[in-house]
Amino acid sequence: MTPITTKDLGLDKETGLNKELQVWQLLIDTKSEKITVVYDIVLLSPTGLVVSVLETKTYYRYNYKGGIDGGGNKINDNLMFDYYRNLDLGKGIISLIEKTIADYPNVEQINL
């Protein structure tokens, strides 16, 4: 198994092992305009093998129209879903899905 991407988090103070963030899932829901990213924080052996998964976490990228908070402060728009969708990668994913659908004269065959 290969993670989508990783990030070195340096040495773990308690164990002396390297700590790493490993992204495993991207769940894209265009109906709710939300991207869910699931990742693990792991400890790696000196040879790069996962010794322990410390925690699994999730973060989201979504569109949020700003407004005014309870204290009267302006909250800026957060249009991260649109940002990701409009990147070359987002356009590439859309293109691949469109090609898959176009290649099947009977959409029910896609499950095969």
MODELLER restraints for C-alpha pairs under 7 A, 6 or more apart:
rsr = mdl.restraints
at = mdl.atoms
rsr.add(forms.Gaussian(group=physical.xy_distance, feature=features.Distance(at['CA:3:A'], at['CA:22:A']), mean=5.88, stdev=0.5))
rsr.add(forms.Gaussian(group=physical.xy_distance, feature=features.Distance(at['CA:3:A'], at['CA:23:A']), mean=5.58, stdev=0.5))
rsr.add(forms.Gaussian(group=physical.xy_distance, feature=features.Distance(at['CA:3:A'], at['CA:24:A']), mean=5.09, stdev=0.5))
rsr.add(forms.Gaussian(group=physical.xy_distance, feature=features.Distance(at['CA:4:A'], at['CA:23:A']), mean=5.47, stdev=0.5))
rsr.add(forms.Gaussian(group=physical.xy_distance, feature=features.Distance(at['CA:4:A'], at['CA:24:A']), mean=5.72, stdev=0.5))
rsr.add(forms.Gaussian(group=physical.xy_distance, feature=features.Distance(at['CA:5:A'], at['CA:22:A']), mean=6.09, stdev=0.5))
rsr.add(forms.Gaussian(group=physical.xy_distance, feature=features.Distance(at['CA:5:A'], at['CA:23:A']), mean=5.42, stdev=0.5))
rsr.add(forms.Gaussian(group=physical.xy_distance, feature=features.Distance(at['CA:6:A'], at['CA:20:A']), mean=6.79, stdev=0.5))
rsr.add(forms.Gaussian(group=physical.xy_distance, feature=features.Distance(at['CA:6:A'], at['CA:21:A']), mean=5.41, stdev=0.5))
rsr.add(forms.Gaussian(group=physical.xy_distance, feature=features.Distance(at['CA:6:A'], at['CA:22:A']), mean=4.51, stdev=0.5))
rsr.add(forms.Gaussian(group=physical.xy_distance, feature=features.Distance(at['CA:6:A'], at['CA:23:A']), mean=6.17, stdev=0.5))
rsr.add(forms.Gaussian(group=physical.xy_distance, feature=features.Distance(at['CA:7:A'], at['CA:20:A']), mean=5.70, stdev=0.5))
rsr.add(forms.Gaussian(group=physical.xy_distance, feature=features.Distance(at['CA:7:A'], at['CA:21:A']), mean=5.04, stdev=0.5))
rsr.add(forms.Gaussian(group=physical.xy_distance, feature=features.Distance(at['CA:7:A'], at['CA:22:A']), mean=6.71, stdev=0.5))
rsr.add(forms.Gaussian(group=physical.xy_distance, feature=features.Distance(at['CA:8:A'], at['CA:19:A']), mean=6.46, stdev=0.5))
rsr.add(forms.Gaussian(group=physical.xy_distance, feature=features.Distance(at['CA:8:A'], at['CA:20:A']), mean=4.68, stdev=0.5))
rsr.add(forms.Gaussian(group=physical.xy_distance, feature=features.Distance(at['CA:8:A'], at['CA:21:A']), mean=6.47, stdev=0.5))
rsr.add(forms.Gaussian(group=physical.xy_distance, feature=features.Distance(at['CA:9:A'], at['CA:19:A']), mean=5.13, stdev=0.5))
rsr.add(forms.Gaussian(group=physical.xy_distance, feature=features.Distance(at['CA:9:A'], at['CA:20:A']), mean=5.08, stdev=0.5))
rsr.add(forms.Gaussian(group=physical.xy_distance, feature=features.Distance(at['CA:9:A'], at['CA:21:A']), mean=6.80, stdev=0.5))
rsr.add(forms.Gaussian(group=physical.xy_distance, feature=features.Distance(at['CA:10:A'], at['CA:18:A']), mean=5.61, stdev=0.5))
rsr.add(forms.Gaussian(group=physical.xy_distance, feature=features.Distance(at['CA:10:A'], at['CA:19:A']), mean=5.58, stdev=0.5))
rsr.add(forms.Gaussian(group=physical.xy_distance, feature=features.Distance(at['CA:11:A'], at['CA:17:A']), mean=5.57, stdev=0.5))
rsr.add(forms.Gaussian(group=physical.xy_distance, feature=features.Distance(at['CA:11:A'], at['CA:18:A']), mean=4.41, stdev=0.5))
rsr.add(forms.Gaussian(group=physical.xy_distance, feature=features.Distance(at['CA:11:A'], at['CA:19:A']), mean=5.69, stdev=0.5))
rsr.add(forms.Gaussian(group=physical.xy_distance, feature=features.Distance(at['CA:12:A'], at['CA:18:A']), mean=5.89, stdev=0.5))
rsr.add(forms.Gaussian(group=physical.xy_distance, feature=features.Distance(at['CA:12:A'], at['CA:19:A']), mean=5.76, stdev=0.5))
rsr.add(forms.Gaussian(group=physical.xy_distance, feature=features.Distance(at['CA:17:A'], at['CA:43:A']), mean=6.05, stdev=0.5))
rsr.add(forms.Gaussian(group=physical.xy_distance, feature=features.Distance(at['CA:17:A'], at['CA:44:A']), mean=5.98, stdev=0.5))
rsr.add(forms.Gaussian(group=physical.xy_distance, feature=features.Distance(at['CA:17:A'], at['CA:45:A']), mean=6.21, stdev=0.5))
rsr.add(forms.Gaussian(group=physical.xy_distance, feature=features.Distance(at['CA:18:A'], at['CA:43:A']), mean=5.70, stdev=0.5))
rsr.add(forms.Gaussian(group=physical.xy_distance, feature=features.Distance(at['CA:18:A'], at['CA:44:A']), mean=5.28, stdev=0.5))
rsr.add(forms.Gaussian(group=physical.xy_distance, feature=features.Distance(at['CA:19:A'], at['CA:41:A']), mean=6.94, stdev=0.5))
rsr.add(forms.Gaussian(group=physical.xy_distance, feature=features.Distance(at['CA:19:A'], at['CA:42:A']), mean=5.66, stdev=0.5))
rsr.add(forms.Gaussian(group=physical.xy_distance, feature=features.Distance(at['CA:19:A'], at['CA:43:A']), mean=4.67, stdev=0.5))
rsr.add(forms.Gaussian(group=physical.xy_distance, feature=features.Distance(at['CA:19:A'], at['CA:44:A']), mean=6.23, stdev=0.5))
rsr.add(forms.Gaussian(group=physical.xy_distance, feature=features.Distance(at['CA:20:A'], at['CA:41:A']), mean=5.68, stdev=0.5))
rsr.add(forms.Gaussian(group=physical.xy_distance, feature=features.Distance(at['CA:20:A'], at['CA:42:A']), mean=5.35, stdev=0.5))
rsr.add(forms.Gaussian(group=physical.xy_distance, feature=features.Distance(at['CA:20:A'], at['CA:43:A']), mean=6.43, stdev=0.5))
rsr.add(forms.Gaussian(group=physical.xy_distance, feature=features.Distance(at['CA:21:A'], at['CA:39:A']), mean=6.70, stdev=0.5))
rsr.add(forms.Gaussian(group=physical.xy_distance, feature=features.Distance(at['CA:21:A'], at['CA:40:A']), mean=5.73, stdev=0.5))
rsr.add(forms.Gaussian(group=physical.xy_distance, feature=features.Distance(at['CA:21:A'], at['CA:41:A']), mean=4.61, stdev=0.5))
rsr.add(forms.Gaussian(group=physical.xy_distance, feature=features.Distance(at['CA:21:A'], at['CA:42:A']), mean=6.45, stdev=0.5))
rsr.add(forms.Gaussian(group=physical.xy_distance, feature=features.Distance(at['CA:22:A'], at['CA:39:A']), mean=5.38, stdev=0.5))
rsr.add(forms.Gaussian(group=physical.xy_distance, feature=features.Distance(at['CA:22:A'], at['CA:40:A']), mean=5.20, stdev=0.5))
rsr.add(forms.Gaussian(group=physical.xy_distance, feature=features.Distance(at['CA:22:A'], at['CA:41:A']), mean=6.41, stdev=0.5))
rsr.add(forms.Gaussian(group=physical.xy_distance, feature=features.Distance(at['CA:23:A'], at['CA:38:A']), mean=6.03, stdev=0.5))
rsr.add(forms.Gaussian(group=physical.xy_distance, feature=features.Distance(at['CA:23:A'], at['CA:39:A']), mean=4.17, stdev=0.5))
rsr.add(forms.Gaussian(group=physical.xy_distance, feature=features.Distance(at['CA:23:A'], at['CA:40:A']), mean=6.52, stdev=0.5))
rsr.add(forms.Gaussian(group=physical.xy_distance, feature=features.Distance(at['CA:24:A'], at['CA:38:A']), mean=5.87, stdev=0.5))
rsr.add(forms.Gaussian(group=physical.xy_distance, feature=features.Distance(at['CA:24:A'], at['CA:39:A']), mean=5.49, stdev=0.5))
rsr.add(forms.Gaussian(group=physical.xy_distance, feature=features.Distance(at['CA:25:A'], at['CA:37:A']), mean=5.67, stdev=0.5))
rsr.add(forms.Gaussian(group=physical.xy_distance, feature=features.Distance(at['CA:25:A'], at['CA:38:A']), mean=5.01, stdev=0.5))
rsr.add(forms.Gaussian(group=physical.xy_distance, feature=features.Distance(at['CA:25:A'], at['CA:39:A']), mean=7.00, stdev=0.5))
rsr.add(forms.Gaussian(group=physical.xy_distance, feature=features.Distance(at['CA:26:A'], at['CA:35:A']), mean=6.73, stdev=0.5))
rsr.add(forms.Gaussian(group=physical.xy_distance, feature=features.Distance(at['CA:26:A'], at['CA:36:A']), mean=5.69, stdev=0.5))
rsr.add(forms.Gaussian(group=physical.xy_distance, feature=features.Distance(at['CA:26:A'], at['CA:37:A']), mean=4.80, stdev=0.5))
rsr.add(forms.Gaussian(group=physical.xy_distance, feature=features.Distance(at['CA:26:A'], at['CA:38:A']), mean=6.65, stdev=0.5))
rsr.add(forms.Gaussian(group=physical.xy_distance, feature=features.Distance(at['CA:27:A'], at['CA:35:A']), mean=5.60, stdev=0.5))
rsr.add(forms.Gaussian(group=physical.xy_distance, feature=features.Distance(at['CA:27:A'], at['CA:36:A']), mean=4.97, stdev=0.5))
rsr.add(forms.Gaussian(group=physical.xy_distance, feature=features.Distance(at['CA:27:A'], at['CA:37:A']), mean=6.56, stdev=0.5))
rsr.add(forms.Gaussian(group=physical.xy_distance, feature=features.Distance(at['CA:28:A'], at['CA:34:A']), mean=6.31, stdev=0.5))
rsr.add(forms.Gaussian(group=physical.xy_distance, feature=features.Distance(at['CA:28:A'], at['CA:35:A']), mean=4.61, stdev=0.5))
rsr.add(forms.Gaussian(group=physical.xy_distance, feature=features.Distance(at['CA:28:A'], at['CA:36:A']), mean=6.55, stdev=0.5))
rsr.add(forms.Gaussian(group=physical.xy_distance, feature=features.Distance(at['CA:29:A'], at['CA:35:A']), mean=6.17, stdev=0.5))
rsr.add(forms.Gaussian(group=physical.xy_distance, feature=features.Distance(at['CA:33:A'], at['CA:62:A']), mean=5.76, stdev=0.5))
rsr.add(forms.Gaussian(group=physical.xy_distance, feature=features.Distance(at['CA:33:A'], at['CA:63:A']), mean=6.39, stdev=0.5))
rsr.add(forms.Gaussian(group=physical.xy_distance, feature=features.Distance(at['CA:33:A'], at['CA:81:A']), mean=6.01, stdev=0.5))
rsr.add(forms.Gaussian(group=physical.xy_distance, feature=features.Distance(at['CA:34:A'], at['CA:60:A']), mean=6.71, stdev=0.5))
rsr.add(forms.Gaussian(group=physical.xy_distance, feature=features.Distance(at['CA:34:A'], at['CA:61:A']), mean=5.75, stdev=0.5))
rsr.add(forms.Gaussian(group=physical.xy_distance, feature=features.Distance(at['CA:34:A'], at['CA:62:A']), mean=4.44, stdev=0.5))
rsr.add(forms.Gaussian(group=physical.xy_distance, feature=features.Distance(at['CA:34:A'], at['CA:81:A']), mean=6.20, stdev=0.5))
rsr.add(forms.Gaussian(group=physical.xy_distance, feature=features.Distance(at['CA:35:A'], at['CA:60:A']), mean=5.56, stdev=0.5))
rsr.add(forms.Gaussian(group=physical.xy_distance, feature=features.Distance(at['CA:35:A'], at['CA:61:A']), mean=4.98, stdev=0.5))
rsr.add(forms.Gaussian(group=physical.xy_distance, feature=features.Distance(at['CA:35:A'], at['CA:62:A']), mean=6.26, stdev=0.5))
rsr.add(forms.Gaussian(group=physical.xy_distance, feature=features.Distance(at['CA:35:A'], at['CA:81:A']), mean=6.75, stdev=0.5))
rsr.add(forms.Gaussian(group=physical.xy_distance, feature=features.Distance(at['CA:36:A'], at['CA:58:A']), mean=6.79, stdev=0.5))
rsr.add(forms.Gaussian(group=physical.xy_distance, feature=features.Distance(at['CA:36:A'], at['CA:59:A']), mean=5.99, stdev=0.5))
rsr.add(forms.Gaussian(group=physical.xy_distance, feature=features.Distance(at['CA:36:A'], at['CA:60:A']), mean=4.67, stdev=0.5))
rsr.add(forms.Gaussian(group=physical.xy_distance, feature=features.Distance(at['CA:36:A'], at['CA:61:A']), mean=6.59, stdev=0.5))
rsr.add(forms.Gaussian(group=physical.xy_distance, feature=features.Distance(at['CA:37:A'], at['CA:58:A']), mean=5.53, stdev=0.5))
rsr.add(forms.Gaussian(group=physical.xy_distance, feature=features.Distance(at['CA:37:A'], at['CA:59:A']), mean=5.34, stdev=0.5))
rsr.add(forms.Gaussian(group=physical.xy_distance, feature=features.Distance(at['CA:37:A'], at['CA:60:A']), mean=6.09, stdev=0.5))
rsr.add(forms.Gaussian(group=physical.xy_distance, feature=features.Distance(at['CA:38:A'], at['CA:57:A']), mean=5.84, stdev=0.5))
rsr.add(forms.Gaussian(group=physical.xy_distance, feature=features.Distance(at['CA:38:A'], at['CA:58:A']), mean=4.49, stdev=0.5))
rsr.add(forms.Gaussian(group=physical.xy_distance, feature=features.Distance(at['CA:38:A'], at['CA:59:A']), mean=6.73, stdev=0.5))
rsr.add(forms.Gaussian(group=physical.xy_distance, feature=features.Distance(at['CA:39:A'], at['CA:56:A']), mean=5.69, stdev=0.5))
rsr.add(forms.Gaussian(group=physical.xy_distance, feature=features.Distance(at['CA:39:A'], at['CA:57:A']), mean=5.45, stdev=0.5))
rsr.add(forms.Gaussian(group=physical.xy_distance, feature=features.Distance(at['CA:39:A'], at['CA:58:A']), mean=6.28, stdev=0.5))
rsr.add(forms.Gaussian(group=physical.xy_distance, feature=features.Distance(at['CA:40:A'], at['CA:53:A']), mean=6.58, stdev=0.5))
rsr.add(forms.Gaussian(group=physical.xy_distance, feature=features.Distance(at['CA:40:A'], at['CA:55:A']), mean=5.69, stdev=0.5))
rsr.add(forms.Gaussian(group=physical.xy_distance, feature=features.Distance(at['CA:40:A'], at['CA:56:A']), mean=4.33, stdev=0.5))
rsr.add(forms.Gaussian(group=physical.xy_distance, feature=features.Distance(at['CA:40:A'], at['CA:57:A']), mean=6.21, stdev=0.5))
rsr.add(forms.Gaussian(group=physical.xy_distance, feature=features.Distance(at['CA:41:A'], at['CA:53:A']), mean=6.04, stdev=0.5))
rsr.add(forms.Gaussian(group=physical.xy_distance, feature=features.Distance(at['CA:41:A'], at['CA:54:A']), mean=5.51, stdev=0.5))
rsr.add(forms.Gaussian(group=physical.xy_distance, feature=features.Distance(at['CA:41:A'], at['CA:55:A']), mean=5.42, stdev=0.5))
rsr.add(forms.Gaussian(group=physical.xy_distance, feature=features.Distance(at['CA:41:A'], at['CA:56:A']), mean=6.42, stdev=0.5))
rsr.add(forms.Gaussian(group=physical.xy_distance, feature=features.Distance(at['CA:42:A'], at['CA:50:A']), mean=6.47, stdev=0.5))
rsr.add(forms.Gaussian(group=physical.xy_distance, feature=features.Distance(at['CA:42:A'], at['CA:52:A']), mean=5.63, stdev=0.5))
rsr.add(forms.Gaussian(group=physical.xy_distance, feature=features.Distance(at['CA:42:A'], at['CA:53:A']), mean=4.36, stdev=0.5))
rsr.add(forms.Gaussian(group=physical.xy_distance, feature=features.Distance(at['CA:42:A'], at['CA:54:A']), mean=5.38, stdev=0.5))
rsr.add(forms.Gaussian(group=physical.xy_distance, feature=features.Distance(at['CA:43:A'], at['CA:50:A']), mean=5.87, stdev=0.5))
rsr.add(forms.Gaussian(group=physical.xy_distance, feature=features.Distance(at['CA:43:A'], at['CA:51:A']), mean=5.54, stdev=0.5))
rsr.add(forms.Gaussian(group=physical.xy_distance, feature=features.Distance(at['CA:43:A'], at['CA:52:A']), mean=5.25, stdev=0.5))
rsr.add(forms.Gaussian(group=physical.xy_distance, feature=features.Distance(at['CA:43:A'], at['CA:53:A']), mean=6.50, stdev=0.5))
rsr.add(forms.Gaussian(group=physical.xy_distance, feature=features.Distance(at['CA:44:A'], at['CA:50:A']), mean=4.59, stdev=0.5))
rsr.add(forms.Gaussian(group=physical.xy_distance, feature=features.Distance(at['CA:44:A'], at['CA:51:A']), mean=5.43, stdev=0.5))
rsr.add(forms.Gaussian(group=physical.xy_distance, feature=features.Distance(at['CA:45:A'], at['CA:51:A']), mean=5.96, stdev=0.5))
rsr.add(forms.Gaussian(group=physical.xy_distance, feature=features.Distance(at['CA:61:A'], at['CA:80:A']), mean=5.46, stdev=0.5))
rsr.add(forms.Gaussian(group=physical.xy_distance, feature=features.Distance(at['CA:61:A'], at['CA:81:A']), mean=5.67, stdev=0.5))
rsr.add(forms.Gaussian(group=physical.xy_distance, feature=features.Distance(at['CA:62:A'], at['CA:79:A']), mean=6.38, stdev=0.5))
rsr.add(forms.Gaussian(group=physical.xy_distance, feature=features.Distance(at['CA:62:A'], at['CA:80:A']), mean=5.31, stdev=0.5))
rsr.add(forms.Gaussian(group=physical.xy_distance, feature=features.Distance(at['CA:62:A'], at['CA:81:A']), mean=4.57, stdev=0.5))
rsr.add(forms.Gaussian(group=physical.xy_distance, feature=features.Distance(at['CA:63:A'], at['CA:78:A']), mean=5.44, stdev=0.5))
rsr.add(forms.Gaussian(group=physical.xy_distance, feature=features.Distance(at['CA:63:A'], at['CA:79:A']), mean=4.23, stdev=0.5))
rsr.add(forms.Gaussian(group=physical.xy_distance, feature=features.Distance(at['CA:63:A'], at['CA:80:A']), mean=5.72, stdev=0.5))
rsr.add(forms.Gaussian(group=physical.xy_distance, feature=features.Distance(at['CA:63:A'], at['CA:81:A']), mean=5.40, stdev=0.5))
rsr.add(forms.Gaussian(group=physical.xy_distance, feature=features.Distance(at['CA:63:A'], at['CA:82:A']), mean=6.92, stdev=0.5))
rsr.add(forms.Gaussian(group=physical.xy_distance, feature=features.Distance(at['CA:64:A'], at['CA:77:A']), mean=5.73, stdev=0.5))
rsr.add(forms.Gaussian(group=physical.xy_distance, feature=features.Distance(at['CA:64:A'], at['CA:78:A']), mean=4.88, stdev=0.5))
rsr.add(forms.Gaussian(group=physical.xy_distance, feature=features.Distance(at['CA:64:A'], at['CA:79:A']), mean=6.06, stdev=0.5))
rsr.add(forms.Gaussian(group=physical.xy_distance, feature=features.Distance(at['CA:65:A'], at['CA:77:A']), mean=4.67, stdev=0.5))
rsr.add(forms.Gaussian(group=physical.xy_distance, feature=features.Distance(at['CA:65:A'], at['CA:78:A']), mean=6.38, stdev=0.5))
rsr.add(forms.Gaussian(group=physical.xy_distance, feature=features.Distance(at['CA:66:A'], at['CA:75:A']), mean=4.78, stdev=0.5))
rsr.add(forms.Gaussian(group=physical.xy_distance, feature=features.Distance(at['CA:66:A'], at['CA:76:A']), mean=4.64, stdev=0.5))
rsr.add(forms.Gaussian(group=physical.xy_distance, feature=features.Distance(at['CA:66:A'], at['CA:77:A']), mean=4.24, stdev=0.5))
rsr.add(forms.Gaussian(group=physical.xy_distance, feature=features.Distance(at['CA:67:A'], at['CA:74:A']), mean=5.76, stdev=0.5))
rsr.add(forms.Gaussian(group=physical.xy_distance, feature=features.Distance(at['CA:67:A'], at['CA:75:A']), mean=5.12, stdev=0.5))
rsr.add(forms.Gaussian(group=physical.xy_distance, feature=features.Distance(at['CA:67:A'], at['CA:76:A']), mean=6.89, stdev=0.5))
rsr.add(forms.Gaussian(group=physical.xy_distance, feature=features.Distance(at['CA:68:A'], at['CA:74:A']), mean=4.58, stdev=0.5))
rsr.add(forms.Gaussian(group=physical.xy_distance, feature=features.Distance(at['CA:68:A'], at['CA:75:A']), mean=5.65, stdev=0.5))
rsr.add(forms.Gaussian(group=physical.xy_distance, feature=features.Distance(at['CA:69:A'], at['CA:75:A']), mean=6.61, stdev=0.5))
rsr.add(forms.Gaussian(group=physical.xy_distance, feature=features.Distance(at['CA:84:A'], at['CA:90:A']), mean=5.97, stdev=0.5))
rsr.add(forms.Gaussian(group=physical.xy_distance, feature=features.Distance(at['CA:85:A'], at['CA:91:A']), mean=6.45, stdev=0.5))
rsr.add(forms.Gaussian(group=physical.xy_distance, feature=features.Distance(at['CA:101:A'], at['CA:107:A']), mean=6.65, stdev=0.5))
rsr.add(forms.Gaussian(group=physical.xy_distance, feature=features.Distance(at['CA:104:A'], at['CA:110:A']), mean=6.84, stdev=0.5))
